[in-house]
Amino acid sequence: MKQALQGTGVRDLAMARPAVARDRSASRRANLSLVLRLLRDEGPRSRARIAEDTGLPKATVSHLIAELLDGGLVREGAAERDRGSVGRPGQAVEVDGRRVHGLGAEVNVDYVGVLALDLRGEVAFERSVPLDVRAVGPAAALDAVARLTEEASDAVRADGGHVVGLTLATPGAVDMAAGVVKYASNIGWRDVRALAELRRRLGPGTPELHLENDAKLGALAEYVLTSADNVRDLVFVSGQTGVGVGIIAGGQLVRGTGGYAGEVGHLRLVPSDEPCACGRRGCWETMVGRDALLRYAADPGDPVADPMIDLDTRLAELRDRARAGDPRTLAALDRIADHLAPGLALLADILNPRLLVLGGHFAYFGEYLIDAVTRQVHELVMAPEAGGGEIVLSRLGLTGTARGAALLALDAVYQDPTGVMGAAA
């Protein structure tokens, strides 16, 4: 059995709970969870392979699969011949749950957005709206989140679906248990009771709510994407106005004592006197964050610098300029690469991850950054060949954080499938 199975679910990663060992005498509920998580993490497989991978008796697996089929959480897939077997191929089983959805809501510096993800990992709804979050304040930002949440929920229900939970992603340090954003300098929030305020806006029937830091959720989304390849250590570097880091070490999310682990954006890593939203000067994110890229590439009156224009539109325009060979845009991207490399090298030296995953605008402009950054990091890292790690671009685009948030909301299903099996059928 692959090592990825030895951990627990996305929620356990987020809450840094200890891994739970496999137990052959586990209850029906735990066994349903074990089988469903196996199919999520390792992909479709026959009943015989499920029994082999989980250590459960074949008869038990057959009963569990029958329940999950009746509950609408799995479906029959293609025929599959088991390893070393002869005779008729077995029928593979795969995750279904197309009616079960988790919502991921993201509050960023210049937009808020909501994404609905079904149990198969397919997006059922996605929308973001430009918003100067720092200027309008927490109340207006949460009003916008609530409106998008209701819109997403209505779309899911109209298609016969069911929302099991919502995770709110914000920058900065958060108190997950209390649902409070303790300090997020880039959006100007301090001690905001985000979940209580959002619950009040959504009213009766509000699904289970969670709160988590945006970079940490981005790391969770990347981990779920790569765990089938037995990647247990990765660092996700968010490319936003602020630059945060989500750290997965040994299959567990690193939060730190106060939840501040990964706030490397406020280290002084390159010479600079640029003012930062945190009140200090020369923070790394002032040299590599999205505001820095726009400052290098455009004058203040340029449409790409207008926060009221959709972010995708602005970045697409900037990428078009780069592809057209615009000297200022290309010089801006070279400058980002030069400033990005020292921070990535520091992370590689300290954490030695298998993957350093670049998200946000770093991934969006990856064709102009990856080669230069990789070369410089290899020159700066003390260990030979960068300690065996690899720098890669996120495949999740600008929605990685919202996707991680939705995955965390969906994890309640993987922890206890029985709670939604009626609604999923």
Secondary structure, DSSP 8 states (H G I E B T S, - for coil): --GGGGS--HHHHHHT-------TT--HHHHHHHHHHHHHHH--EEHHHHHHHH---HHHHHHHHHHHHHTTSEEEEEEE--TT--SS-EEEEEE--TTEEEEEEEE-SSEEEEEEEETTS-EEEEEEEE--HHHHHHHHHHHHHHHHHHHHHHHHHHTT-EEEEEEEEESSEEETTTTEEEEETTTTEEEE-HHHHHHHHH-TT--EEEEEEHHHHHHHHHHHHHGGGT---EEEE--SSS--EEEEETTEE---TTS-TT-GGGS--S----B-TTS-BS-THHHHSHHHHHHHH--TTSGGG-TTS-HHHHHHHHHHHHHTT-HHHHHHHHHHHHHHHHHHHHHHHHH--SEEEE-HHHHHTHHHHHHHHHHHHHHH-SSGGGGG-EEEE-SSGGGHHHHHHHHHHHHHHHH-GGGTHHHH-
